[in-house]
Amino acid sequence: MSDYPTDLSGLTGPQLVRLFLDAVDSHPSTDSDRAAFFDFKARLFTVLAQDGNPDAAEVADRARLMRDRIVARIDSVGGGER
């Protein structure tokens, strides 16, 4: 998978944004990489949503949906490259 950080709890908003921008710049190219990216995006925006930001919560939900779709596609082709 990827080397996205797993513990985002101690990071500030600007640090989270920097991590997200770095992740976007990584240009995930495989389904496995894209699933990891959307998982990271969901976790990151979930942390941002904890401050009561409904837009961040919506972005997190959409990212989880995209991750789940990609994982389902990987699973439907026999495990693919995950």
C-alpha positions as CSV (number, residue, x, y, z in Angstrom):
1,M,0.0,0.0,0.0
2,S,1.3,3.4,0.9
3,D,3.3,5.2,3.5
4,Y,0.5,7.6,4.6
5,P,0.7,8.3,8.3
6,T,-1.7,6.4,10.4
7,D,-2.0,8.6,13.5
8,L,-3.3,12.1,12.5
9,S,-4.6,13.0,16.0
10,G,-1.7,15.2,17.0
11,L,-1.5,17.3,13.9
12,T,-2.7,20.8,13.4
13,G,-5.0,21.9,10.6
14,P,-2.1,23.4,8.5
15,Q,-0.1,20.2,9.0
16,L,-3.0,18.1,7.8
17,V,-3.5,20.3,4.7
18,R,0.3,19.9,3.9
19,L,0.0,16.1,4.2
20,F,-3.0,16.1,2.0
21,L,-1.3,18.3,-0.7
22,D,1.7,16.0,-0.6
23,A,-0.6,13.0,-1.1
24,V,-2.3,14.6,-4.0
25,D,1.1,15.3,-5.6
26,S,2.0,11.7,-5.3
27,H,-0.4,10.9,-8.2
28,P,-1.6,7.4,-7.2
29,S,-1.5,5.3,-10.3
30,T,-2.7,1.8,-9.4
31,D,-6.1,0.9,-7.9
32,S,-4.3,-0.1,-4.7
33,D,-2.6,3.3,-4.5
34,R,-5.9,5.1,-5.2
35,A,-7.7,3.0,-2.5
36,A,-4.9,3.9,0.0
37,F,-5.2,7.6,-1.1
38,F,-8.9,7.7,-0.6
39,D,-8.6,5.9,2.8
40,F,-6.0,8.5,3.9
41,K,-8.2,11.4,2.6
42,A,-11.2,10.0,4.5
43,R,-9.2,9.7,7.7
44,L,-7.7,13.2,7.3
45,F,-11.0,14.9,6.6
46,T,-12.6,13.0,9.6
47,V,-10.0,14.7,11.8
48,L,-10.8,18.1,10.3
49,A,-14.6,17.4,10.8
50,Q,-14.1,16.9,14.5
51,D,-13.9,20.6,14.8
52,G,-17.6,20.7,13.7
53,N,-16.9,21.3,10.0
54,P,-19.8,19.8,8.1
55,D,-18.0,20.2,4.8
56,A,-15.1,18.2,6.0
57,A,-17.4,15.5,7.2
58,E,-19.0,15.3,3.7
59,V,-15.6,15.1,2.0
60,A,-14.7,12.3,4.4
61,D,-17.9,10.4,3.5
62,R,-17.3,10.8,-0.2
63,A,-13.7,9.7,0.1
64,R,-14.8,6.5,2.0
65,L,-17.3,5.9,-0.8
66,M,-14.6,6.2,-3.5
67,R,-12.3,3.9,-1.4
68,D,-15.0,1.3,-1.1
69,R,-15.8,1.4,-4.8
70,I,-12.1,0.9,-5.7
71,V,-11.8,-1.9,-3.3
72,A,-14.9,-3.6,-4.7
73,R,-13.4,-3.2,-8.2
74,I,-10.2,-4.8,-7.1
75,D,-12.1,-7.6,-5.4
76,S,-14.2,-8.2,-8.5
77,V,-11.2,-8.9,-10.7
78,G,-9.9,-11.5,-8.4
79,G,-7.9,-9.5,-5.9
80,G,-6.2,-7.4,-8.6
81,E,-3.2,-5.5,-7.4
82,R,-4.2,-4.8,-3.8
